[in-house]
């Protein structure tokens, strides 16, 4: 036996080494993970499309206003319903030196198809037309009428029309037509003449 071990010693060592390597790779070494052939592909996010801002797209309702008379650039202008007469006068280049500003209600809101006629100084009565005076059942609403509209009332000229507008702007809308008697120059007799022609509704 000793002779056999001595003569086969080299083969025995090789066999033990081989067995040890086999056992190492089979039981002790952690398995090597498989290599990933290609990098993972992630979906590319498409560029976000902004949703339309419907509120921003909605344009304010526009109206057309005809500006005539003593303005530097008379013509038909587009405007928003929230704008005032003064805005249109500025858009038309402003008043000329001949304009009679006392007959103009600069604070009046605009209406579609409105005619803003700026009279020259010295022109009175129906010729001083800024826009048609609002009428209800044939009566002129003294809360809505401009200077020209107020002058359609019997006994009301440019000075009294301006006084009515000034009173309205300081005190608010008239609650009763009889309040006109609180304005200087409109007495009981004048009021009796115009009472049937006016309203505050």
VMD Tcl script that draws the C-alpha trace (Angstrom):
set ca {
  {0.00 0.00 0.00}
  {2.80 2.34 0.90}
  {4.53 1.47 -2.33}
  {1.33 2.22 -4.30}
  {0.80 5.56 -2.54}
  {4.42 6.43 -3.13}
  {4.26 5.63 -6.82}
  {0.88 7.30 -7.39}
  {1.43 10.26 -5.10}
  {1.47 12.76 -7.95}
  {-1.80 11.49 -9.41}
  {-3.44 11.51 -6.00}
  {-2.51 15.14 -5.34}
  {-3.83 16.13 -8.73}
  {-7.11 14.31 -8.11}
  {-7.55 15.95 -4.71}
  {-6.84 19.36 -6.22}
  {-9.34 18.75 -9.00}
  {-11.94 17.63 -6.49}
  {-11.33 20.71 -4.40}
  {-11.73 23.01 -7.41}
  {-14.92 21.19 -8.39}
  {-16.38 21.52 -4.90}
  {-15.41 25.20 -4.72}
  {-17.12 26.15 -7.96}
  {-20.10 23.93 -7.25}
  {-20.97 24.89 -3.68}
  {-18.98 27.83 -2.36}
  {-18.58 30.39 -5.09}
  {-21.53 32.80 -5.68}
  {-23.00 32.53 -9.13}
  {-21.91 35.27 -11.55}
  {-24.91 37.27 -12.74}
  {-25.65 37.19 -16.38}
  {-24.44 40.22 -18.28}
  {-27.07 42.48 -19.66}
  {-26.64 42.55 -23.36}
  {-28.18 46.02 -23.84}
  {-28.96 48.86 -21.57}
  {-32.55 49.12 -20.55}
  {-34.58 51.50 -22.68}
  {-36.89 53.86 -20.91}
  {-39.78 55.44 -22.78}
  {-39.08 59.03 -23.82}
  {-41.67 61.36 -22.44}
  {-43.33 63.39 -25.11}
  {-43.23 67.14 -24.73}
  {-46.27 68.31 -22.84}
  {-48.77 70.09 -24.93}
  {-50.21 73.03 -23.08}
  {-53.97 72.97 -22.89}
  {-55.55 76.06 -24.37}
  {-56.51 78.66 -21.84}
  {-60.11 79.16 -22.77}
  {-60.47 82.10 -20.44}
  {-57.53 83.87 -22.04}
  {-58.80 83.10 -25.53}
  {-62.18 84.53 -24.83}
  {-62.08 88.07 -26.02}
  {-64.14 90.79 -24.50}
  {-67.21 91.46 -26.57}
  {-66.43 94.38 -28.82}
  {-68.72 97.11 -30.04}
  {-68.47 99.82 -32.68}
  {-68.67 103.49 -31.76}
  {-68.83 106.43 -34.17}
  {-66.88 109.44 -32.91}
  {-67.65 112.71 -34.68}
  {-67.42 116.45 -34.27}
  {-64.62 118.29 -32.54}
  {-62.10 115.47 -32.14}
  {-58.74 115.29 -33.87}
  {-59.29 111.88 -35.49}
  {-63.02 111.30 -36.09}
  {-64.06 107.85 -37.21}
  {-65.57 104.51 -36.23}
  {-63.67 102.75 -33.45}
  {-63.83 99.34 -31.81}
  {-64.30 99.35 -28.05}
  {-65.16 97.15 -25.10}
  {-68.45 97.48 -23.28}
  {-66.66 98.41 -20.08}
  {-65.05 101.45 -21.67}
  {-66.25 105.02 -21.28}
  {-66.75 108.02 -23.53}
  {-63.43 109.49 -22.38}
  {-61.63 106.37 -23.63}
  {-63.04 106.85 -27.13}
  {-62.19 110.55 -27.17}
  {-58.59 109.72 -26.29}
  {-58.56 107.07 -29.02}
  {-59.80 109.68 -31.45}
  {-56.84 111.92 -30.65}
  {-58.54 114.08 -28.02}
  {-60.69 117.17 -28.29}
  {-59.93 120.08 -30.59}
  {-59.62 123.64 -29.30}
  {-63.15 124.35 -30.52}
  {-64.79 121.54 -28.53}
  {-67.37 122.33 -25.86}
  {-66.45 119.84 -23.12}
  {-69.30 121.04 -20.89}
  {-71.80 119.20 -23.08}
  {-70.03 115.85 -22.87}
  {-70.52 113.18 -20.23}
  {-67.02 111.71 -20.23}
  {-67.95 109.05 -17.66}
  {-70.79 107.50 -19.66}
  {-70.41 103.82 -20.57}
  {-70.31 102.93 -24.24}
  {-73.00 101.08 -26.17}
  {-72.92 99.36 -29.54}
  {-73.72 101.67 -32.48}
  {-73.31 104.66 -30.19}
  {-72.62 108.03 -31.80}
  {-70.38 110.36 -29.85}
  {-70.73 113.81 -31.32}
  {-68.53 116.46 -29.74}
  {-70.09 119.88 -30.43}
  {-68.18 123.08 -30.94}
  {-68.58 125.86 -28.41}
  {-71.70 127.90 -29.04}
  {-73.74 125.08 -30.55}
  {-76.77 124.34 -28.40}
  {-79.90 122.27 -28.42}
  {-80.41 119.17 -30.54}
  {-77.32 119.93 -32.65}
  {-75.09 119.09 -29.67}
  {-75.61 115.35 -30.06}
  {-73.30 113.01 -28.26}
  {-75.42 109.89 -28.49}
  {-79.10 109.08 -28.59}
  {-80.62 109.65 -25.17}
  {-81.99 106.46 -23.61}
  {-85.76 106.44 -23.77}
  {-88.24 104.18 -22.04}
  {-91.89 104.27 -23.09}
  {-91.17 107.53 -24.88}
  {-89.66 109.10 -21.77}
  {-86.01 110.04 -21.26}
  {-84.27 108.29 -18.40}
  {-82.44 111.04 -16.55}
  {-80.20 108.43 -14.93}
  {-78.86 107.20 -18.29}
  {-79.17 110.09 -20.73}
  {-76.05 112.02 -21.70}
  {-75.87 115.76 -22.21}
  {-77.44 115.59 -25.66}
  {-80.20 113.27 -24.50}
  {-81.04 115.49 -21.54}
  {-81.39 118.47 -23.86}
  {-84.27 116.73 -25.58}
  {-86.23 117.33 -22.40}
  {-88.38 120.48 -22.66}
  {-86.72 123.42 -20.89}
  {-83.31 121.75 -20.52}
  {-80.39 123.39 -22.29}
  {-76.64 122.72 -22.15}
  {-76.12 124.41 -18.77}
  {-78.97 122.56 -17.05}
  {-77.98 119.28 -18.71}
  {-74.44 119.70 -17.34}
  {-75.89 120.48 -13.89}
  {-78.02 117.31 -14.00}
  {-75.01 115.19 -14.90}
  {-72.93 116.80 -12.16}
  {-75.67 116.18 -9.59}
  {-75.96 112.56 -10.75}
  {-72.24 111.97 -10.48}
  {-72.01 113.45 -6.98}
  {-75.19 111.98 -5.49}
  {-75.76 108.84 -7.50}
  {-78.79 107.96 -9.66}
  {-82.02 109.83 -9.16}
  {-84.52 107.90 -7.09}
  {-87.39 110.16 -8.04}
  {-87.83 112.64 -10.88}
  {-88.80 115.31 -8.34}
  {-85.15 115.41 -7.24}
  {-84.51 117.56 -10.31}
  {-85.96 120.47 -8.33}
  {-82.90 120.28 -6.09}
  {-80.79 121.47 -9.02}
  {-80.28 125.20 -9.36}
  {-82.30 126.62 -12.23}
  {-84.98 123.91 -12.19}
  {-87.90 125.25 -10.24}
  {-91.46 124.05 -9.78}
  {-92.71 125.56 -13.06}
  {-89.85 124.07 -15.10}
  {-90.38 120.70 -13.45}
  {-94.10 120.71 -14.31}
  {-93.21 121.20 -17.99}
  {-90.78 118.30 -18.14}
  {-92.30 115.87 -15.62}
  {-94.28 113.96 -18.24}
  {-91.17 113.55 -20.44}
  {-88.81 111.95 -17.94}
  {-88.35 108.78 -15.92}
  {-85.80 107.27 -13.53}
  {-86.49 103.56 -14.13}
}
mol new
graphics top color blue
foreach p $ca { graphics top sphere $p radius 0.5 }
foreach p [lrange $ca 0 end-1] q [lrange $ca 1 end] { graphics top cylinder $p $q radius 0.2 }
display resetview
